[in-house]
Amino acid sequence: MFSYGVCIKGTVKETVGPMAEPVLIGGEIVRPGDVVCADADGVVVVRCEDAADVVRRSQERIGAEEAYIAVYRSGKSTVEVSDLAAVREAKGLVIDAWCFPCGPRSRRGSRAAGC
């Protein structure tokens, strides 16, 4: 459970409160059976009836990300993979190529000496 701060008020352990009832947390109703996932980026509530679909779609997303990683490792750039060259050109963006060992290349693509 995440909180905005601490509460110095003590807890009561002798009284049983309501159980298996919806609760309101941060403006979101969480019902029994809902899945609550949290990390440093935030918190998400997945309705019980949506959980199977969310798992399936998450697995598809992981598969797609793994495919992108494999393509990037093969040497393709984000511009190539996402077919952004036309968008870049339409916006008038020119990117000078850079070779890390040798330095910049000319706009015509010729490499510096030794590259």
C-alpha positions as CSV (number, residue, x, y, z in Angstrom):
1,M,0.0,0.0,0.0
2,F,1.3,3.5,-0.9
3,S,0.5,6.5,1.2
4,Y,1.1,10.2,1.0
5,G,2.5,10.3,4.5
6,V,2.3,8.7,7.9
7,C,-0.5,8.7,10.5
8,I,0.5,8.7,14.1
9,K,-3.0,7.6,15.2
10,G,-2.8,4.1,16.6
11,T,-4.7,1.2,15.2
12,V,-7.5,-0.7,16.9
13,K,-7.0,-4.5,16.8
14,E,-9.9,-5.6,19.0
15,T,-12.7,-4.4,16.6
16,V,-13.4,-6.2,13.3
17,G,-14.5,-3.7,10.7
18,P,-16.3,-4.4,7.4
19,M,-14.7,-7.0,5.1
20,A,-15.0,-7.8,1.4
21,E,-16.7,-4.5,0.6
22,P,-15.7,-1.9,-1.9
23,V,-13.3,0.9,-0.7
24,L,-12.5,4.3,-2.1
25,I,-8.7,4.9,-2.5
26,G,-7.5,8.0,-4.1
27,G,-10.8,8.6,-5.8
28,E,-10.9,5.1,-7.3
29,I,-13.3,2.4,-6.1
30,V,-11.6,-0.9,-5.5
31,R,-13.9,-3.9,-5.2
32,P,-13.2,-7.4,-3.8
33,G,-11.4,-9.4,-6.5
34,D,-9.9,-6.4,-8.3
35,V,-6.2,-6.5,-8.9
36,V,-4.1,-3.5,-7.6
37,C,-0.6,-3.2,-9.1
38,A,1.8,-0.5,-8.0
39,D,5.4,0.5,-8.7
40,A,7.5,3.7,-8.7
41,D,5.6,5.0,-11.7
42,G,2.1,4.7,-10.2
43,V,-0.8,2.5,-9.3
44,V,-3.3,0.8,-11.5
45,V,-6.6,-1.0,-10.5
46,V,-7.7,-3.8,-12.8
47,R,-11.3,-4.8,-12.5
48,C,-11.7,-8.5,-11.8
49,E,-13.7,-9.0,-15.0
50,D,-11.0,-7.4,-17.1
51,A,-8.0,-9.2,-15.6
52,A,-7.8,-12.1,-18.1
53,D,-7.9,-9.6,-21.0
54,V,-5.3,-7.3,-19.4
55,V,-2.9,-10.3,-18.9
56,R,-3.3,-11.4,-22.5
57,R,-2.7,-7.9,-23.8
58,S,0.3,-7.4,-21.5
59,Q,1.8,-10.7,-22.8
60,E,1.3,-9.4,-26.4
61,R,3.0,-6.2,-25.5
62,I,6.0,-8.0,-24.0
63,G,6.3,-10.1,-27.1
64,A,6.2,-7.0,-29.3
65,E,8.9,-5.3,-27.2
66,E,11.1,-8.4,-27.4
67,A,10.7,-8.3,-31.2
68,Y,11.7,-4.6,-31.3
69,I,14.8,-5.3,-29.1
70,A,15.9,-8.0,-31.5
71,V,15.6,-5.7,-34.5
72,Y,17.5,-2.9,-32.7
73,R,20.2,-5.4,-31.8
74,S,20.5,-6.3,-35.4
75,G,21.6,-2.8,-36.1
76,K,18.4,-1.0,-37.2
77,S,17.6,2.4,-35.8
78,T,14.3,3.6,-34.4
79,V,13.8,5.7,-37.5
80,E,14.1,2.6,-39.7
81,V,12.0,0.4,-37.5
82,S,9.2,2.9,-37.0
83,D,9.4,4.2,-40.6
84,L,10.0,7.8,-39.5
85,A,12.3,8.9,-42.4
86,A,9.3,10.4,-44.3
87,V,8.0,12.2,-41.2
88,R,11.5,13.5,-40.4
89,E,12.0,14.8,-44.0
90,A,8.5,16.4,-44.1
91,K,9.4,18.3,-41.0
92,G,12.7,19.5,-42.5
93,L,14.7,17.7,-39.9
94,V,18.3,16.8,-40.9
95,I,20.4,14.6,-38.8
96,D,24.1,14.5,-39.3
97,A,25.4,11.0,-38.9
98,W,28.0,10.3,-36.3
99,C,30.6,7.6,-36.0
100,F,31.7,7.2,-32.4
101,P,35.3,6.3,-33.1
102,C,35.8,8.8,-35.9
103,G,33.4,11.7,-35.4
104,P,30.8,13.3,-37.8
105,R,30.1,12.2,-41.3
106,S,29.1,14.5,-44.1
107,R,25.5,15.0,-45.1
108,R,26.2,12.9,-48.2
109,G,27.1,9.9,-46.0
110,S,30.8,9.8,-46.6
111,R,32.7,8.8,-43.5
112,A,35.7,10.5,-41.9
113,A,39.1,8.9,-42.5
114,G,39.6,5.6,-40.7
115,C,35.9,4.8,-40.3
